[in-house]
Amino acid sequence: MSLYLMYGKYHPGSVEKISSKRTEMAKDLIQQNGGKFHAGYAMLGRADLLFIVDFPDVKDAMKTSIAMSEKFGINFSTNAATTIDEFDKMF
């Protein structure tokens, strides 16, 4: 499994549908696509949301990012990440 950061940006219509139920639906969608949800944050700034998740591979991450955008009306930008410790071991 690899770590991914999913940044979400609300559209006007998606703001009206904010709810804990939709959050649970997003977590379920991540799991259905082979992912594991670690943490979620509401943010101020360029992104409105941040999900920290694991996926088996980049295809599952991409598929989920697109599905989340389609289903919830929230644009997701997904980036692969690695811990600093793992990064340091590369060099």
PyMOL Python script that loads the backbone (N, CA, C, O; Angstrom):
from pymol import cmd

cmd.read_pdbstr("""\
ATOM      1  N   MET A   1       0.850  -1.177   0.000  1.00  0.00           N
ATOM      2  CA  MET A   1       0.000   0.000   0.000  1.00  0.00           C
ATOM      3  C   MET A   1       0.895   1.239   0.000  1.00  0.00           C
ATOM      4  O   MET A   1       1.969   1.256   0.601  1.00  0.00           O
ATOM      5  N   SER A   2       0.424   2.258  -0.683  1.00  0.00           N
ATOM      6  CA  SER A   2       1.142   3.526  -0.754  1.00  0.00           C
ATOM      7  C   SER A   2       0.277   4.644  -0.193  1.00  0.00           C
ATOM      8  O   SER A   2      -0.951   4.596  -0.265  1.00  0.00           O
ATOM      9  N   LEU A   3       0.930   5.637   0.359  1.00  0.00           N
ATOM     10  CA  LEU A   3       0.247   6.765   0.984  1.00  0.00           C
ATOM     11  C   LEU A   3      -0.090   7.830  -0.055  1.00  0.00           C
ATOM     12  O   LEU A   3       0.723   8.147  -0.923  1.00  0.00           O
ATOM     13  N   TYR A   4      -1.298   8.375   0.046  1.00  0.00           N
ATOM     14  CA  TYR A   4      -1.754   9.446  -0.844  1.00  0.00           C
ATOM     15  C   TYR A   4      -2.423  10.540  -0.037  1.00  0.00           C
ATOM     16  O   TYR A   4      -3.084  10.278   0.968  1.00  0.00           O
ATOM     17  N   LEU A   5      -2.240  11.770  -0.491  1.00  0.00           N
ATOM     18  CA  LEU A   5      -2.929  12.927   0.072  1.00  0.00           C
ATOM     19  C   LEU A   5      -3.958  13.369  -0.950  1.00  0.00           C
ATOM     20  O   LEU A   5      -3.621  13.678  -2.093  1.00  0.00           O
ATOM     21  N   MET A   6      -5.217  13.398  -0.531  1.00  0.00           N
ATOM     22  CA  MET A   6      -6.305  13.807  -1.409  1.00  0.00           C
ATOM     23  C   MET A   6      -6.796  15.181  -0.957  1.00  0.00           C
ATOM     24  O   MET A   6      -7.385  15.320   0.114  1.00  0.00           O
ATOM     25  N   TYR A   7      -6.540  16.208  -1.802  1.00  0.00           N
ATOM     26  CA  TYR A   7      -6.967  17.565  -1.503  1.00  0.00           C
ATOM     27  C   TYR A   7      -8.289  17.827  -2.209  1.00  0.00           C
ATOM     28  O   TYR A   7      -8.399  17.624  -3.418  1.00  0.00           O
ATOM     29  N   GLY A   8      -9.296  18.279  -1.458  1.00  0.00           N
ATOM     30  CA  GLY A   8     -10.604  18.551  -2.034  1.00  0.00           C
ATOM     31  C   GLY A   8     -10.944  20.027  -2.023  1.00  0.00           C
ATOM     32  O   GLY A   8     -10.629  20.743  -1.073  1.00  0.00           O
ATOM     33  N   LYS A   9     -11.593  20.479  -3.094  1.00  0.00           N
ATOM     34  CA  LYS A   9     -12.050  21.866  -3.202  1.00  0.00           C
ATOM     35  C   LYS A   9     -13.543  21.850  -3.508  1.00  0.00           C
ATOM     36  O   LYS A   9     -13.980  21.282  -4.509  1.00  0.00           O
ATOM     37  N   TYR A  10     -14.321  22.487  -2.623  1.00  0.00           N
ATOM     38  CA  TYR A  10     -15.769  22.537  -2.801  1.00  0.00           C
ATOM     39  C   TYR A  10     -16.163  23.399  -4.002  1.00  0.00           C
ATOM     40  O   TYR A  10     -15.487  24.369  -4.345  1.00  0.00           O
ATOM     41  N   HIS A  11     -17.266  23.017  -4.621  1.00  0.00           N
ATOM     42  CA  HIS A  11     -17.969  23.855  -5.588  1.00  0.00           C
ATOM     43  C   HIS A  11     -19.189  24.410  -4.858  1.00  0.00           C
ATOM     44  O   HIS A  11     -19.600  23.837  -3.848  1.00  0.00           O
ATOM     45  N   PRO A  12     -19.780  25.503  -5.334  1.00  0.00           N
ATOM     46  CA  PRO A  12     -20.922  26.084  -4.618  1.00  0.00           C
ATOM     47  C   PRO A  12     -22.017  25.070  -4.272  1.00  0.00           C
ATOM     48  O   PRO A  12     -22.544  25.100  -3.159  1.00  0.00           O
ATOM     49  N   GLY A  13     -22.366  24.185  -5.187  1.00  0.00           N
ATOM     50  CA  GLY A  13     -23.419  23.212  -4.918  1.00  0.00           C
ATOM     51  C   GLY A  13     -23.024  22.151  -3.908  1.00  0.00           C
ATOM     52  O   GLY A  13     -23.881  21.614  -3.205  1.00  0.00           O
ATOM     53  N   SER A  14     -21.749  21.845  -3.826  1.00  0.00           N
ATOM     54  CA  SER A  14     -21.308  20.809  -2.899  1.00  0.00           C
ATOM     55  C   SER A  14     -21.257  21.308  -1.458  1.00  0.00           C
ATOM     56  O   SER A  14     -21.347  20.510  -0.524  1.00  0.00           O
ATOM     57  N   VAL A  15     -21.115  22.613  -1.269  1.00  0.00           N
ATOM     58  CA  VAL A  15     -21.084  23.182   0.082  1.00  0.00           C
ATOM     59  C   VAL A  15     -22.427  22.951   0.777  1.00  0.00           C
ATOM     60  O   VAL A  15     -22.474  22.682   1.978  1.00  0.00           O
ATOM     61  N   GLU A  16     -23.496  23.056   0.026  1.00  0.00           N
ATOM     62  CA  GLU A  16     -24.844  22.898   0.585  1.00  0.00           C
ATOM     63  C   GLU A  16     -25.100  21.485   1.106  1.00  0.00           C
ATOM     64  O   GLU A  16     -26.012  21.275   1.906  1.00  0.00           O
ATOM     65  N   LYS A  17     -24.304  20.520   0.658  1.00  0.00           N
ATOM     66  CA  LYS A  17     -24.534  19.119   1.017  1.00  0.00           C
ATOM     67  C   LYS A  17     -23.551  18.595   2.062  1.00  0.00           C
ATOM     68  O   LYS A  17     -23.441  17.383   2.249  1.00  0.00           O
ATOM     69  N   ILE A  18     -22.830  19.499   2.750  1.00  0.00           N
ATOM     70  CA  ILE A  18     -21.887  19.070   3.785  1.00  0.00           C
ATOM     71  C   ILE A  18     -22.644  18.342   4.887  1.00  0.00           C
ATOM     72  O   ILE A  18     -23.639  18.846   5.408  1.00  0.00           O
ATOM     73  N   SER A  19     -22.162  17.147   5.240  1.00  0.00           N
ATOM     74  CA  SER A  19     -22.790  16.379   6.326  1.00  0.00           C
ATOM     75  C   SER A  19     -21.876  15.241   6.749  1.00  0.00           C
ATOM     76  O   SER A  19     -20.987  14.823   6.007  1.00  0.00           O
ATOM     77  N   SER A  20     -22.114  14.754   7.951  1.00  0.00           N
ATOM     78  CA  SER A  20     -21.352  13.601   8.419  1.00  0.00           C
ATOM     79  C   SER A  20     -21.694  12.363   7.596  1.00  0.00           C
ATOM     80  O   SER A  20     -20.862  11.471   7.437  1.00  0.00           O
ATOM     81  N   LYS A  21     -22.919  12.309   7.074  1.00  0.00           N
ATOM     82  CA  LYS A  21     -23.320  11.172   6.231  1.00  0.00           C
ATOM     83  C   LYS A  21     -22.469  11.144   4.947  1.00  0.00           C
ATOM     84  O   LYS A  21     -22.020  10.079   4.523  1.00  0.00           O
ATOM     85  N   ARG A  22     -22.254  12.307   4.341  1.00  0.00           N
ATOM     86  CA  ARG A  22     -21.452  12.353   3.120  1.00  0.00           C
ATOM     87  C   ARG A  22     -20.000  11.969   3.424  1.00  0.00           C
ATOM     88  O   ARG A  22     -19.344  11.322   2.607  1.00  0.00           O
ATOM     89  N   THR A  23     -19.505  12.364   4.585  1.00  0.00           N
ATOM     90  CA  THR A  23     -18.145  11.974   4.979  1.00  0.00           C
ATOM     91  C   THR A  23     -18.038  10.457   5.073  1.00  0.00           C
ATOM     92  O   THR A  23     -17.065   9.870   4.599  1.00  0.00           O
ATOM     93  N   GLU A  24     -19.028   9.827   5.677  1.00  0.00           N
ATOM     94  CA  GLU A  24     -19.024   8.355   5.791  1.00  0.00           C
ATOM     95  C   GLU A  24     -19.126   7.704   4.414  1.00  0.00           C
ATOM     96  O   GLU A  24     -18.515   6.664   4.169  1.00  0.00           O
ATOM     97  N   MET A  25     -19.899   8.315   3.516  1.00  0.00           N
ATOM     98  CA  MET A  25     -20.004   7.793   2.147  1.00  0.00           C
ATOM     99  C   MET A  25     -18.644   7.876   1.441  1.00  0.00           C
ATOM    100  O   MET A  25     -18.275   6.970   0.694  1.00  0.00           O
ATOM    101  N   ALA A  26     -17.906   8.958   1.678  1.00  0.00           N
ATOM    102  CA  ALA A  26     -16.577   9.118   1.077  1.00  0.00           C
ATOM    103  C   ALA A  26     -15.621   8.059   1.616  1.00  0.00           C
ATOM    104  O   ALA A  26     -14.858   7.466   0.854  1.00  0.00           O
ATOM    105  N   LYS A  27     -15.658   7.819   2.920  1.00  0.00           N
ATOM    106  CA  LYS A  27     -14.814   6.785   3.516  1.00  0.00           C
ATOM    107  C   LYS A  27     -15.156   5.409   2.934  1.00  0.00           C
ATOM    108  O   LYS A  27     -14.265   4.609   2.647  1.00  0.00           O
ATOM    109  N   ASP A  28     -16.444   5.146   2.764  1.00  0.00           N
ATOM    110  CA  ASP A  28     -16.878   3.871   2.182  1.00  0.00           C
ATOM    111  C   ASP A  28     -16.372   3.722   0.748  1.00  0.00           C
ATOM    112  O   ASP A  28     -15.919   2.646   0.358  1.00  0.00           O
ATOM    113  N   LEU A  29     -16.448   4.794  -0.034  1.00  0.00           N
ATOM    114  CA  LEU A  29     -15.980   4.762  -1.421  1.00  0.00           C
ATOM    115  C   LEU A  29     -14.476   4.490  -1.484  1.00  0.00           C
ATOM    116  O   LEU A  29     -14.013   3.741  -2.344  1.00  0.00           O
ATOM    117  N   ILE A  30     -13.728   5.091  -0.584  1.00  0.00           N
ATOM    118  CA  ILE A  30     -12.288   4.830  -0.512  1.00  0.00           C
ATOM    119  C   ILE A  30     -12.048   3.350  -0.242  1.00  0.00           C
ATOM    120  O   ILE A  30     -11.221   2.721  -0.902  1.00  0.00           O
ATOM    121  N   GLN A  31     -12.763   2.801   0.716  1.00  0.00           N
ATOM    122  CA  GLN A  31     -12.609   1.388   1.072  1.00  0.00           C
ATOM    123  C   GLN A  31     -13.036   0.467  -0.072  1.00  0.00           C
ATOM    124  O   GLN A  31     -12.381  -0.543  -0.327  1.00  0.00           O
ATOM    125  N   GLN A  32     -14.119   0.804  -0.756  1.00  0.00           N
ATOM    126  CA  GLN A  32     -14.598  -0.009  -1.879  1.00  0.00           C
ATOM    127  C   GLN A  32     -13.570  -0.082  -2.996  1.00  0.00           C
ATOM    128  O   GLN A  32     -13.545  -1.050  -3.757  1.00  0.00           O
ATOM    129  N   ASN A  33     -12.730   0.925  -3.100  1.00  0.00           N
ATOM    130  CA  ASN A  33     -11.693   0.959  -4.132  1.00  0.00           C
ATOM    131  C   ASN A  33     -10.348   0.450  -3.618  1.00  0.00           C
ATOM    132  O   ASN A  33      -9.305   0.723  -4.213  1.00  0.00           O
ATOM    133  N   GLY A  34     -10.377  -0.288  -2.513  1.00  0.00           N
ATOM    134  CA  GLY A  34      -9.171  -0.913  -1.995  1.00  0.00           C
ATOM    135  C   GLY A  34      -8.335  -0.044  -1.079  1.00  0.00           C
ATOM    136  O   GLY A  34      -7.231  -0.427  -0.691  1.00  0.00           O
ATOM    137  N   GLY A  35      -8.855   1.131  -0.729  1.00  0.00           N
ATOM    138  CA  GLY A  35      -8.095   2.059   0.090  1.00  0.00           C
ATOM    139  C   GLY A  35      -8.368   1.931   1.574  1.00  0.00           C
ATOM    140  O   GLY A  35      -9.312   1.267   2.000  1.00  0.00           O
ATOM    141  N   LYS A  36      -7.520   2.580   2.345  1.00  0.00           N
ATOM    142  CA  LYS A  36      -7.675   2.657   3.789  1.00  0.00           C
ATOM    143  C   LYS A  36      -7.604   4.124   4.193  1.00  0.00           C
ATOM    144  O   LYS A  36      -6.610   4.799   3.926  1.00  0.00           O
ATOM    145  N   PHE A  37      -8.650   4.612   4.832  1.00  0.00           N
ATOM    146  CA  PHE A  37      -8.744   6.002   5.287  1.00  0.00           C
ATOM    147  C   PHE A  37      -7.991   6.137   6.607  1.00  0.00           C
ATOM    148  O   PHE A  37      -8.280   5.415   7.561  1.00  0.00           O
ATOM    149  N   HIS A  38      -7.024   7.059   6.670  1.00  0.00           N
ATOM    150  CA  HIS A  38      -6.274   7.296   7.903  1.00  0.00           C
ATOM    151  C   HIS A  38      -6.779   8.513   8.667  1.00  0.00           C
ATOM    152  O   HIS A  38      -6.955   8.456   9.884  1.00  0.00           O
ATOM    153  N   ALA A  39      -7.014   9.624   7.947  1.00  0.00           N
ATOM    154  CA  ALA A  39      -7.421  10.863   8.612  1.00  0.00           C
ATOM    155  C   ALA A  39      -8.040  11.806   7.600  1.00  0.00           C
ATOM    156  O   ALA A  39      -7.760  11.730   6.403  1.00  0.00           O
ATOM    157  N   GLY A  40      -8.874  12.686   8.091  1.00  0.00           N
ATOM    158  CA  GLY A  40      -9.474  13.716   7.251  1.00  0.00           C
ATOM    159  C   GLY A  40      -9.471  15.040   7.990  1.00  0.00           C
ATOM    160  O   GLY A  40      -9.668  15.090   9.204  1.00  0.00           O
ATOM    161  N   TYR A  41      -9.245  16.113   7.242  1.00  0.00           N
ATOM    162  CA  TYR A  41      -9.179  17.446   7.826  1.00  0.00           C
ATOM    163  C   TYR A  41      -9.962  18.435   6.971  1.00  0.00           C
ATOM    164  O   TYR A  41      -9.904  18.384   5.742  1.00  0.00           O
ATOM    165  N   ALA A  42     -10.696  19.334   7.625  1.00  0.00           N
ATOM    166  CA  ALA A  42     -11.270  20.500   6.958  1.00  0.00           C
ATOM    167  C   ALA A  42     -10.219  21.594   7.053  1.00  0.00           C
ATOM    168  O   ALA A  42      -9.574  21.749   8.090  1.00  0.00           O
ATOM    169  N   MET A  43     -10.045  22.353   5.976  1.00  0.00           N
ATOM    170  CA  MET A  43      -8.944  23.316   5.920  1.00  0.00           C
ATOM    171  C   MET A  43      -9.412  24.674   5.402  1.00  0.00           C
ATOM    172  O   MET A  43     -10.483  24.800   4.809  1.00  0.00           O
ATOM    173  N   LEU A  44      -8.592  25.665   5.640  1.00  0.00           N
ATOM    174  CA  LEU A  44      -8.747  26.988   5.042  1.00  0.00           C
ATOM    175  C   LEU A  44      -7.606  27.164   4.050  1.00  0.00           C
ATOM    176  O   LEU A  44      -6.504  26.663   4.273  1.00  0.00           O
ATOM    177  N   GLY A  45      -7.862  27.865   2.971  1.00  0.00           N
ATOM    178  CA  GLY A  45      -6.799  28.109   2.005  1.00  0.00           C
ATOM    179  C   GLY A  45      -7.128  27.521   0.654  1.00  0.00           C
ATOM    180  O   GLY A  45      -8.289  27.480   0.248  1.00  0.00           O
ATOM    181  N   ARG A  46      -6.093  27.065  -0.046  1.00  0.00           N
ATOM    182  CA  ARG A  46      -6.250  26.546  -1.400  1.00  0.00           C
ATOM    183  C   ARG A  46      -7.165  25.332  -1.461  1.00  0.00           C
ATOM    184  O   ARG A  46      -7.934  25.179  -2.410  1.00  0.00           O
ATOM    185  N   ALA A  47      -7.083  24.462  -0.446  1.00  0.00           N
ATOM    186  CA  ALA A  47      -7.932  23.270  -0.392  1.00  0.00           C
ATOM    187  C   ALA A  47      -8.884  23.390   0.794  1.00  0.00           C
ATOM    188  O   ALA A  47      -8.556  23.998   1.813  1.00  0.00           O
ATOM    189  N   ASP A  48     -10.068  22.800   0.642  1.00  0.00           N
ATOM    190  CA  ASP A  48     -11.066  22.795   1.712  1.00  0.00           C
ATOM    191  C   ASP A  48     -10.990  21.527   2.550  1.00  0.00           C
ATOM    192  O   ASP A  48     -11.378  21.520   3.718  1.00  0.00           O
ATOM    193  N   LEU A  49     -10.487  20.451   1.945  1.00  0.00           N
ATOM    194  CA  LEU A  49     -10.416  19.149   2.606  1.00  0.00           C
ATOM    195  C   LEU A  49      -9.068  18.503   2.358  1.00  0.00           C
ATOM    196  O   LEU A  49      -8.419  18.757   1.343  1.00  0.00           O
ATOM    197  N   LEU A  50      -8.656  17.671   3.287  1.00  0.00           N
ATOM    198  CA  LEU A  50      -7.483  16.829   3.102  1.00  0.00           C
ATOM    199  C   LEU A  50      -7.799  15.455   3.673  1.00  0.00           C
ATOM    200  O   LEU A  50      -8.135  15.326   4.850  1.00  0.00           O
ATOM    201  N   PHE A  51      -7.691  14.432   2.837  1.00  0.00           N
ATOM    202  CA  PHE A  51      -7.820  13.045   3.275  1.00  0.00           C
ATOM    203  C   PHE A  51      -6.455  12.389   3.144  1.00  0.00           C
ATOM    204  O   PHE A  51      -5.785  12.537   2.121  1.00  0.00           O
ATOM    205  N   ILE A  52      -6.045  11.670   4.167  1.00  0.00           N
ATOM    206  CA  ILE A  52      -4.810  10.898   4.126  1.00  0.00           C
ATOM    207  C   ILE A  52      -5.219   9.437   4.040  1.00  0.00           C
ATOM    208  O   ILE A  52      -5.869   8.905   4.940  1.00  0.00           O
ATOM    209  N   VAL A  53      -4.824   8.787   2.929  1.00  0.00           N
ATOM    210  CA  VAL A  53      -5.297   7.434   2.634  1.00  0.00           C
ATOM    211  C   VAL A  53      -4.163   6.567   2.092  1.00  0.00           C
ATOM    212  O   VAL A  53      -3.144   7.075   1.623  1.00  0.00           O
ATOM    213  N   ASP A  54      -4.356   5.273   2.164  1.00  0.00           N
ATOM    214  CA  ASP A  54      -3.477   4.296   1.519  1.00  0.00           C
ATOM    215  C   ASP A  54      -4.248   3.643   0.387  1.00  0.00           C
ATOM    216  O   ASP A  54      -5.446   3.390   0.514  1.00  0.00           O
ATOM    217  N   PHE A  55      -3.568   3.368  -0.720  1.00  0.00           N
ATOM    218  CA  PHE A  55      -4.137   2.605  -1.831  1.00  0.00           C
ATOM    219  C   PHE A  55      -3.115   1.583  -2.294  1.00  0.00           C
ATOM    220  O   PHE A  55      -1.911   1.810  -2.167  1.00  0.00           O
ATOM    221  N   PRO A  56      -3.580   0.455  -2.834  1.00  0.00           N
ATOM    222  CA  PRO A  56      -2.653  -0.564  -3.337  1.00  0.00           C
ATOM    223  C   PRO A  56      -1.752  -0.050  -4.460  1.00  0.00           C
ATOM    224  O   PRO A  56      -0.576  -0.407  -4.533  1.00  0.00           O
ATOM    225  N   ASP A  57      -2.312   0.794  -5.337  1.00  0.00           N
ATOM    226  CA  ASP A  57      -1.495   1.332  -6.429  1.00  0.00           C
ATOM    227  C   ASP A  57      -2.104   2.623  -6.955  1.00  0.00           C
ATOM    228  O   ASP A  57      -3.189   3.029  -6.541  1.00  0.00           O
ATOM    229  N   VAL A  58      -1.394   3.254  -7.864  1.00  0.00           N
ATOM    230  CA  VAL A  58      -1.798   4.557  -8.384  1.00  0.00           C
ATOM    231  C   VAL A  58      -3.135   4.473  -9.142  1.00  0.00           C
ATOM    232  O   VAL A  58      -3.905   5.433  -9.134  1.00  0.00           O
ATOM    233  N   LYS A  59      -3.411   3.357  -9.783  1.00  0.00           N
ATOM    234  CA  LYS A  59      -4.682   3.214 -10.515  1.00  0.00           C
ATOM    235  C   LYS A  59      -5.867   3.316  -9.563  1.00  0.00           C
ATOM    236  O   LYS A  59      -6.864   3.968  -9.872  1.00  0.00           O
ATOM    237  N   ASP A  60      -5.756   2.669  -8.404  1.00  0.00           N
ATOM    238  CA  ASP A  60      -6.847   2.737  -7.422  1.00  0.00           C
ATOM    239  C   ASP A  60      -7.004   4.154  -6.880  1.00  0.00           C
ATOM    240  O   ASP A  60      -8.124   4.611  -6.650  1.00  0.00           O
ATOM    241  N   ALA A  61      -5.895   4.846  -6.675  1.00  0.00           N
ATOM    242  CA  ALA A  61      -5.943   6.230  -6.198  1.00  0.00           C
ATOM    243  C   ALA A  61      -6.611   7.137  -7.235  1.00  0.00           C
ATOM    244  O   ALA A  61      -7.451   7.967  -6.889  1.00  0.00           O
ATOM    245  N   MET A  62      -6.237   6.975  -8.499  1.00  0.00           N
ATOM    246  CA  MET A  62      -6.815   7.794  -9.569  1.00  0.00           C
ATOM    247  C   MET A  62      -8.306   7.521  -9.725  1.00  0.00           C
ATOM    248  O   MET A  62      -9.109   8.447  -9.835  1.00  0.00           O
ATOM    249  N   LYS A  63      -8.663   6.252  -9.734  1.00  0.00           N
ATOM    250  CA  LYS A  63     -10.071   5.854  -9.878  1.00  0.00           C
ATOM    251  C   LYS A  63     -10.913   6.462  -8.754  1.00  0.00           C
ATOM    252  O   LYS A  63     -12.011   6.964  -8.994  1.00  0.00           O
ATOM    253  N   THR A  64     -10.392   6.414  -7.538  1.00  0.00           N
ATOM    254  CA  THR A  64     -11.131   6.941  -6.388  1.00  0.00           C
ATOM    255  C   THR A  64     -11.235   8.453  -6.452  1.00  0.00           C
ATOM    256  O   THR A  64     -12.295   9.009  -6.164  1.00  0.00           O
ATOM    257  N   SER A  65     -10.165   9.127  -6.822  1.00  0.00           N
ATOM    258  CA  SER A  65     -10.170  10.579  -6.920  1.00  0.00           C
ATOM    259  C   SER A  65     -11.237  11.047  -7.910  1.00  0.00           C
ATOM    260  O   SER A  65     -11.974  11.995  -7.636  1.00  0.00           O
ATOM    261  N   ILE A  66     -11.315  10.384  -9.049  1.00  0.00           N
ATOM    262  CA  ILE A  66     -12.325  10.741 -10.063  1.00  0.00           C
ATOM    263  C   ILE A  66     -13.722  10.417  -9.568  1.00  0.00           C
ATOM    264  O   ILE A  66     -14.640  11.220  -9.737  1.00  0.00           O
ATOM    265  N   ALA A  67     -13.894   9.256  -8.963  1.00  0.00           N
ATOM    266  CA  ALA A  67     -15.212   8.853  -8.451  1.00  0.00           C
ATOM    267  C   ALA A  67     -15.702   9.813  -7.370  1.00  0.00           C
ATOM    268  O   ALA A  67     -16.888  10.138  -7.320  1.00  0.00           O
ATOM    269  N   MET A  68     -14.798  10.265  -6.506  1.00  0.00           N
ATOM    270  CA  MET A  68     -15.187  11.202  -5.446  1.00  0.00           C
ATOM    271  C   MET A  68     -15.638  12.529  -6.056  1.00  0.00           C
ATOM    272  O   MET A  68     -16.620  13.118  -5.605  1.00  0.00           O
ATOM    273  N   SER A  69     -14.927  12.995  -7.071  1.00  0.00           N
ATOM    274  CA  SER A  69     -15.307  14.239  -7.736  1.00  0.00           C
ATOM    275  C   SER A  69     -16.679  14.120  -8.378  1.00  0.00           C
ATOM    276  O   SER A  69     -17.512  15.018  -8.251  1.00  0.00           O
ATOM    277  N   GLU A  70     -16.912  13.011  -9.067  1.00  0.00           N
ATOM    278  CA  GLU A  70     -18.198  12.793  -9.740  1.00  0.00           C
ATOM    279  C   GLU A  70     -19.339  12.666  -8.733  1.00  0.00           C
ATOM    280  O   GLU A  70     -20.397  13.268  -8.911  1.00  0.00           O
ATOM    281  N   LYS A  71     -19.128  11.896  -7.693  1.00  0.00           N
ATOM    282  CA  LYS A  71     -20.206  11.584  -6.746  1.00  0.00           C
ATOM    283  C   LYS A  71     -20.552  12.744  -5.822  1.00  0.00           C
ATOM    284  O   LYS A  71     -21.722  12.946  -5.496  1.00  0.00           O
ATOM    285  N   PHE A  72     -19.551  13.506  -5.396  1.00  0.00           N
ATOM    286  CA  PHE A  72     -19.784  14.516  -4.371  1.00  0.00           C
ATOM    287  C   PHE A  72     -19.682  15.955  -4.864  1.00  0.00           C
ATOM    288  O   PHE A  72     -19.960  16.881  -4.103  1.00  0.00           O
ATOM    289  N   GLY A  73     -19.290  16.164  -6.119  1.00  0.00           N
ATOM    290  CA  GLY A  73     -19.174  17.522  -6.635  1.00  0.00           C
ATOM    291  C   GLY A  73     -18.046  18.298  -5.985  1.00  0.00           C
ATOM    292  O   GLY A  73     -18.097  19.523  -5.882  1.00  0.00           O
ATOM    293  N   ILE A  74     -17.024  17.571  -5.548  1.00  0.00           N
ATOM    294  CA  ILE A  74     -15.853  18.175  -4.929  1.00  0.00           C
ATOM    295  C   ILE A  74     -14.657  17.799  -5.790  1.00  0.00           C
ATOM    296  O   ILE A  74     -14.414  16.614  -6.021  1.00  0.00           O
ATOM    297  N   ASN A  75     -13.914  18.775  -6.264  1.00  0.00           N
ATOM    298  CA  ASN A  75     -12.721  18.480  -7.061  1.00  0.00           C
ATOM    299  C   ASN A  75     -11.628  17.943  -6.152  1.00  0.00           C
ATOM    300  O   ASN A  75     -11.262  18.585  -5.168  1.00  0.00           O
ATOM    301  N   PHE A  76     -11.111  16.777  -6.475  1.00  0.00           N
ATOM    302  CA  PHE A  76     -10.017  16.199  -5.703  1.00  0.00           C
ATOM    303  C   PHE A  76      -8.752  16.167  -6.537  1.00  0.00           C
ATOM    304  O   PHE A  76      -8.756  15.777  -7.704  1.00  0.00           O
ATOM    305  N   SER A  77      -7.681  16.584  -5.909  1.00  0.00           N
ATOM    306  CA  SER A  77      -6.342  16.484  -6.469  1.00  0.00           C
ATOM    307  C   SER A  77      -5.587  15.528  -5.559  1.00  0.00           C
ATOM    308  O   SER A  77      -5.486  15.768  -4.356  1.00  0.00           O
ATOM    309  N   THR A  78      -5.059  14.452  -6.119  1.00  0.00           N
ATOM    310  CA  THR A  78      -4.457  13.398  -5.312  1.00  0.00           C
ATOM    311  C   THR A  78      -2.967  13.300  -5.595  1.00  0.00           C
ATOM    312  O   THR A  78      -2.541  13.236  -6.749  1.00  0.00           O
ATOM    313  N   ASN A  79      -2.184  13.289  -4.524  1.00  0.00           N
ATOM    314  CA  ASN A  79      -0.728  13.233  -4.636  1.00  0.00           C
ATOM    315  C   ASN A  79      -0.174  12.059  -3.843  1.00  0.00           C
ATOM    316  O   ASN A  79      -0.614  11.785  -2.726  1.00  0.00           O
ATOM    317  N   ALA A  80       0.799  11.370  -4.435  1.00  0.00           N
ATOM    318  CA  ALA A  80       1.507  10.313  -3.716  1.00  0.00           C
ATOM    319  C   ALA A  80       2.432  10.966  -2.692  1.00  0.00           C
ATOM    320  O   ALA A  80       2.949  12.060  -2.918  1.00  0.00           O
ATOM    321  N   ALA A  81       2.635  10.289  -1.572  1.00  0.00           N
ATOM    322  CA  ALA A  81       3.509  10.813  -0.523  1.00  0.00           C
ATOM    323  C   ALA A  81       4.304   9.679   0.102  1.00  0.00           C
ATOM    324  O   ALA A  81       3.922   8.512   0.021  1.00  0.00           O
ATOM    325  N   THR A  82       5.407  10.040   0.723  1.00  0.00           N
ATOM    326  CA  THR A  82       6.215   9.087   1.472  1.00  0.00           C
ATOM    327  C   THR A  82       6.708   9.790   2.731  1.00  0.00           C
ATOM    328  O   THR A  82       6.842  11.014   2.749  1.00  0.00           O
ATOM    329  N   THR A  83       6.974   9.037   3.760  1.00  0.00           N
ATOM    330  CA  THR A  83       7.470   9.652   4.988  1.00  0.00           C
ATOM    331  C   THR A  83       8.892  10.173   4.760  1.00  0.00           C
ATOM    332  O   THR A  83       9.592   9.720   3.854  1.00  0.00           O
ATOM    333  N   ILE A  84       9.294  11.103   5.570  1.00  0.00           N
ATOM    334  CA  ILE A  84      10.657  11.631   5.485  1.00  0.00           C
ATOM    335  C   ILE A  84      11.678  10.534   5.752  1.00  0.00           C
ATOM    336  O   ILE A  84      12.723  10.492   5.103  1.00  0.00           O
ATOM    337  N   ASP A  85      11.386   9.641   6.704  1.00  0.00           N
ATOM    338  CA  ASP A  85      12.290   8.529   6.998  1.00  0.00           C
ATOM    339  C   ASP A  85      12.495   7.642   5.767  1.00  0.00           C
ATOM    340  O   ASP A  85      13.620   7.253   5.453  1.00  0.00           O
ATOM    341  N   GLU A  86      11.398   7.326   5.076  1.00  0.00           N
ATOM    342  CA  GLU A  86      11.512   6.508   3.851  1.00  0.00           C
ATOM    343  C   GLU A  86      12.269   7.262   2.765  1.00  0.00           C
ATOM    344  O   GLU A  86      13.070   6.677   2.037  1.00  0.00           O
ATOM    345  N   PHE A  87      12.012   8.556   2.660  1.00  0.00           N
ATOM    346  CA  PHE A  87      12.694   9.385   1.677  1.00  0.00           C
ATOM    347  C   PHE A  87      14.203   9.407   1.937  1.00  0.00           C
ATOM    348  O   PHE A  87      15.002   9.234   1.017  1.00  0.00           O
ATOM    349  N   ASP A  88      14.584   9.623   3.205  1.00  0.00           N
ATOM    350  CA  ASP A  88      15.996   9.682   3.563  1.00  0.00           C
ATOM    351  C   ASP A  88      16.728   8.387   3.251  1.00  0.00           C
ATOM    352  O   ASP A  88      17.915   8.419   2.925  1.00  0.00           O
ATOM    353  N   LYS A  89      16.052   7.250   3.343  1.00  0.00           N
ATOM    354  CA  LYS A  89      16.667   5.949   3.067  1.00  0.00           C
ATOM    355  C   LYS A  89      17.004   5.782   1.585  1.00  0.00           C
ATOM    356  O   LYS A  89      17.814   4.927   1.227  1.00  0.00           O
ATOM    357  N   MET A  90      16.397   6.585   0.734  1.00  0.00           N
ATOM    358  CA  MET A  90      16.641   6.487  -0.702  1.00  0.00           C
ATOM    359  C   MET A  90      18.020   7.027  -1.080  1.00  0.00           C
ATOM    360  O   MET A  90      18.533   6.726  -2.158  1.00  0.00           O
ATOM    361  N   PHE A  91      18.610   7.813  -0.205  1.00  0.00           N
ATOM    362  CA  PHE A  91      19.857   8.512  -0.554  1.00  0.00           C
ATOM    363  C   PHE A  91      21.001   8.142   0.347  1.00  0.00           C
ATOM    364  O   PHE A  91      22.110   8.648   0.177  1.00  0.00           O
TER     365      PHE A  91
END
""", "prot")
cmd.dss("prot")
cmd.show_as("cartoon", "prot")
cmd.util.cbc("prot")
cmd.orient("prot")
